[in-house]
């Protein structure tokens, strides 16, 4: 007998698959290795059912998206967490992660944490990202402000949390999953960054969906995007693209650029534009054979 389910965790060649009947401990058939396919957490699959809730993975369904590091597939929501207290916000990392999410057919959402410590900054950063077209959640892992809204929003979705270490990802997840107690790391006084506390990807059921505190996203590099394509992944640029003086405008050095004019007029946040130019120049340095 066969049934279908979702891989919630993979450890040492074993995959744990949640199906309607329960959780099956499965191995992947050799054909996947032969075809250079690795089952990932988040994969929907068909399994051959064996006694005692054992099984074999027979088929992996087409993926909406996937990441190799960290190994996870079919993400619906990427919650990008940053702090308005310690550690200090790093807008360029938030913006880089949002570009990666959009490129991978994943919807990015912004979580502003530690709002209990700096409510004024929370409003400022919230305005930046709302104006840029993102949904923003203002939360406090200490007071649980905004946590119920997050839980409601994640219904039926596969979600991941990412951002710099120390911004409170695990603390927020502990508010969402009070019975689970994920490890949290202290912020290093020397570098103002947290210690990494998550070591593996595991999808955890919540509100009809799954969440995973997945390590490694903050170190991802943008791939598969050329410098000139980057503008497509800044949603607030869309209505200005095509109205610059020069065709194929990069929005960096050219005069009479509609996007630069929008920045000067306050219609596009300068911090977002600064992130765009930083990423643009990085992508421009990548040689064609390195892509």
C-alpha positions as CSV (number, residue, x, y, z in Angstrom):
1,X,0.0,0.0,0.0
2,X,1.2,3.5,-0.8
3,X,0.3,6.8,0.8
4,X,1.3,10.5,0.5
5,X,2.9,12.8,3.1
6,X,5.4,15.5,3.7
7,X,9.0,15.1,4.9
8,X,9.4,16.9,8.2
9,X,13.0,15.9,9.0
10,X,15.9,14.0,7.6
11,X,18.7,12.5,9.8
12,X,21.4,10.0,8.8
13,X,19.7,8.7,5.7
14,X,16.3,8.3,7.4
15,X,13.3,10.6,6.5
16,X,10.4,11.2,8.8
17,X,7.2,11.7,6.8
18,X,3.9,13.1,8.2
19,X,0.9,11.3,6.6
20,X,-2.7,11.2,7.6
21,X,-2.1,7.9,9.5
22,X,0.9,9.1,11.4
23,X,4.7,9.6,11.1
24,X,6.6,7.1,9.0
25,X,10.3,6.5,9.2
26,X,11.5,6.0,5.6
27,X,14.5,5.4,3.5
28,X,14.9,6.8,0.0
29,X,15.1,4.4,-2.9
30,X,18.5,4.1,-4.7
31,X,17.0,5.7,-7.9
32,X,17.0,9.1,-6.2
33,X,20.8,8.9,-5.6
34,X,21.3,7.7,-9.1
35,X,19.4,10.7,-10.4
36,X,21.2,13.0,-8.0
37,X,18.0,13.9,-6.1
38,X,18.1,14.4,-2.4
39,X,14.8,14.3,-0.5
40,X,14.4,17.5,1.5
41,X,12.3,18.7,4.5
42,X,9.2,20.2,3.0
43,X,9.0,17.7,0.1
44,X,5.6,16.2,-0.6
45,X,6.2,12.5,-1.5
46,X,4.6,9.1,-2.1
47,X,5.8,6.3,0.1
48,X,5.5,2.5,0.1
49,X,4.1,1.6,3.5
50,X,5.9,-1.1,5.5
51,X,5.0,-2.6,8.9
52,X,5.5,-0.6,12.2
53,X,5.3,2.8,10.4
54,X,8.3,2.2,8.3
55,X,8.4,2.8,4.6
56,X,10.3,3.7,1.4
57,X,10.1,7.0,-0.5
58,X,8.8,6.1,-4.0
59,X,8.2,9.5,-5.5
60,X,8.9,13.1,-4.8
61,X,6.3,15.5,-6.1
62,X,7.3,18.6,-8.2
63,X,8.7,21.3,-6.0
64,X,7.5,24.9,-5.8
65,X,11.1,25.9,-4.8
66,X,14.0,24.5,-2.9
67,X,17.2,25.4,-1.1
68,X,20.3,23.2,-0.8
69,X,21.8,25.0,2.2
70,X,19.7,24.8,4.4
71,X,18.0,21.8,2.8
72,X,14.3,22.6,2.6
73,X,11.6,22.7,-0.1
74,X,8.2,24.2,-0.9
75,X,8.5,27.3,1.3
76,X,5.4,29.5,1.2
77,X,6.6,32.3,3.6
78,X,10.0,33.5,4.5
79,X,9.8,35.6,7.6
80,X,12.8,37.9,7.7
81,X,13.4,38.9,11.3
82,X,15.4,41.8,12.5
83,X,15.8,43.6,15.8
84,X,15.4,47.3,16.5
85,X,17.5,47.0,19.6
86,X,20.6,44.8,20.1
87,X,21.9,43.6,17.6
88,X,21.4,46.7,15.5
89,X,19.3,46.4,12.3
90,X,21.2,45.5,9.1
91,X,18.9,46.7,6.3
92,X,21.1,45.4,3.5
93,X,20.8,41.8,4.9
94,X,17.1,42.1,5.2
95,X,16.9,43.4,1.6
96,X,19.2,40.7,0.3
97,X,17.1,38.0,1.9
98,X,13.9,39.5,0.4
99,X,15.5,39.4,-3.1
100,X,16.5,35.7,-2.6
101,X,13.0,34.8,-1.4
102,X,11.4,36.5,-4.4
103,X,13.8,34.9,-6.8
104,X,13.0,31.5,-5.3
105,X,9.2,32.0,-5.7
106,X,8.8,32.5,-2.0
107,X,6.9,35.4,-0.4
108,X,9.0,37.4,2.0
109,X,7.5,39.0,5.1
110,X,9.2,41.3,7.6
111,X,9.2,40.7,11.3
112,X,10.4,43.6,13.5
113,X,11.3,42.1,16.8
114,X,12.1,43.6,20.3
115,X,9.5,46.4,19.7
116,X,9.2,46.6,23.5
117,X,12.7,48.1,23.6
118,X,12.4,50.6,20.8
119,X,8.9,51.4,19.6
120,X,9.9,54.6,17.8
121,X,12.4,52.8,15.6
122,X,9.8,50.1,15.0
123,X,7.5,52.6,13.4
124,X,10.2,54.0,11.2
125,X,11.3,50.6,9.9
126,X,7.7,49.4,9.5
127,X,7.0,52.4,7.3
128,X,10.0,51.7,5.1
129,X,8.9,48.1,4.3
130,X,5.2,48.8,4.1
131,X,6.0,51.5,1.5
132,X,8.1,49.0,-0.3
133,X,5.2,46.6,-0.6
134,X,5.9,44.1,2.1
135,X,3.6,42.9,4.9
136,X,5.2,43.8,8.2
137,X,4.7,42.2,11.6
138,X,5.8,44.1,14.7
139,X,6.4,41.7,17.6
140,X,8.0,41.3,21.0
141,X,9.2,37.9,22.1
142,X,9.2,39.3,25.7
143,X,5.6,40.5,25.8
144,X,4.2,38.3,23.0
145,X,2.9,41.3,21.2
146,X,1.9,40.4,17.6
147,X,2.5,36.6,18.1
148,X,-1.2,35.7,17.7
149,X,-1.4,37.6,14.4
150,X,1.7,35.6,13.2
151,X,0.1,32.3,14.1
152,X,-3.1,33.1,12.4
153,X,-1.2,34.2,9.3
154,X,0.8,31.0,9.1
155,X,-2.3,28.8,8.8
156,X,-1.8,26.0,6.2
157,X,1.6,27.3,5.1
158,X,5.2,26.2,5.2
159,X,7.1,29.0,6.8
160,X,10.7,29.6,7.7
161,X,12.3,32.2,9.9
162,X,15.6,33.8,9.0
163,X,17.8,36.8,9.8
164,X,21.0,37.6,11.7
165,X,21.7,35.5,14.7
166,X,20.6,37.2,18.0
167,X,17.6,39.0,16.5
168,X,15.2,36.6,18.4
169,X,14.1,34.0,15.8
170,X,14.2,31.2,18.3
171,X,12.6,33.4,21.0
172,X,9.7,34.2,18.7
173,X,9.3,30.5,17.8
174,X,9.2,29.7,21.5
175,X,6.3,32.0,21.9
176,X,4.5,30.3,19.0
177,X,5.5,26.8,20.2
178,X,5.6,27.1,24.1
179,X,5.8,23.3,24.5
180,X,8.9,22.9,22.4
181,X,11.5,25.2,23.9
182,X,13.9,25.8,21.1
183,X,17.4,26.8,22.1
184,X,18.1,30.6,22.2
185,X,21.5,32.2,22.0
186,X,22.9,35.1,24.0
187,X,24.0,38.2,22.1
188,X,27.8,38.5,22.1
189,X,28.9,41.8,23.8
190,X,32.0,41.8,21.6
191,X,30.4,41.7,18.2
192,X,26.8,42.5,19.0
193,X,25.6,39.4,17.2
194,X,24.0,36.2,18.6
195,X,25.5,32.7,18.8
196,X,24.0,30.2,16.3
197,X,21.7,27.8,18.1
198,X,19.9,25.9,15.3
199,X,21.7,22.9,13.8
200,X,19.2,21.1,11.5
201,X,16.0,21.7,9.5
202,X,12.9,20.4,11.1
203,X,9.3,21.2,10.1
204,X,7.1,21.7,13.2
205,X,3.3,21.4,12.8
206,X,1.4,24.6,13.8
207,X,-2.1,25.8,12.9
208,X,-2.5,23.4,10.0
209,X,0.9,24.3,8.5
210,X,4.6,23.9,9.4
211,X,7.4,26.2,10.5
212,X,11.1,25.6,10.5
213,X,13.8,27.6,12.1
214,X,16.3,26.9,9.3
215,X,20.0,27.8,9.8
216,X,22.1,29.2,6.9
217,X,19.7,31.6,5.1
218,X,21.6,34.7,6.4
219,X,24.8,33.4,4.7
220,X,23.1,32.7,1.3
221,X,24.5,34.5,-1.7
222,X,22.3,35.7,-4.5
223,X,22.6,33.4,-7.5
224,X,20.9,33.2,-10.9
225,X,20.3,37.0,-11.1
226,X,22.2,39.4,-13.3
227,X,22.8,43.0,-12.2
228,X,20.2,44.4,-14.6
229,X,17.6,41.9,-13.5
230,X,18.0,42.9,-9.8
231,X,15.5,45.8,-10.2
232,X,12.7,43.2,-10.7
233,X,13.1,42.0,-7.1
234,X,12.5,45.5,-5.5
235,X,8.7,45.7,-5.7
236,X,8.6,49.4,-5.1
237,X,10.6,50.0,-8.3
238,X,8.0,48.4,-10.6
239,X,5.9,51.5,-11.4
240,X,9.0,53.5,-12.3
241,X,10.8,51.0,-14.5
242,X,10.7,52.0,-18.1
243,X,10.2,55.7,-17.5
244,X,13.9,56.7,-17.1
245,X,15.6,58.8,-19.8
246,X,17.8,56.0,-20.9
247,X,16.6,52.6,-22.1
248,X,18.2,49.8,-20.0
249,X,18.9,52.3,-17.1
250,X,20.7,50.6,-14.2
251,X,19.4,53.3,-11.8
252,X,22.9,53.8,-10.4
253,X,24.9,56.2,-12.5
254,X,22.6,57.5,-15.2
255,X,21.0,61.0,-15.1
256,X,17.3,61.6,-15.3
257,X,16.5,58.3,-13.6
258,X,12.9,57.9,-12.4
259,X,13.9,55.7,-9.5
260,X,16.6,58.0,-8.3
261,X,14.1,60.9,-8.6
262,X,11.6,58.8,-6.5
263,X,14.3,58.3,-3.8
264,X,15.0,62.1,-3.8
265,X,11.3,62.8,-3.4
266,X,10.9,60.3,-0.5
267,X,8.7,57.9,-2.5
268,X,11.3,55.2,-2.3
269,X,13.3,54.7,1.0
270,X,16.9,55.7,0.7
271,X,17.9,52.6,2.8
272,X,16.2,50.3,0.2
273,X,17.9,52.2,-2.7
274,X,21.3,51.9,-0.9
275,X,20.8,48.1,-0.6
276,X,19.9,48.0,-4.3
277,X,23.1,49.8,-5.4
278,X,25.2,47.6,-3.1
279,X,23.8,44.4,-4.5
280,X,23.9,45.8,-8.1
281,X,27.6,46.5,-7.8
282,X,28.3,43.1,-6.3
283,X,26.4,41.3,-9.1
284,X,28.1,43.5,-11.7
285,X,31.5,42.1,-10.5
286,X,30.4,38.5,-11.0
287,X,31.9,37.3,-14.3
288,X,29.5,35.4,-16.7
289,X,31.4,32.1,-16.2
290,X,31.1,32.4,-12.4
291,X,27.3,32.6,-12.4
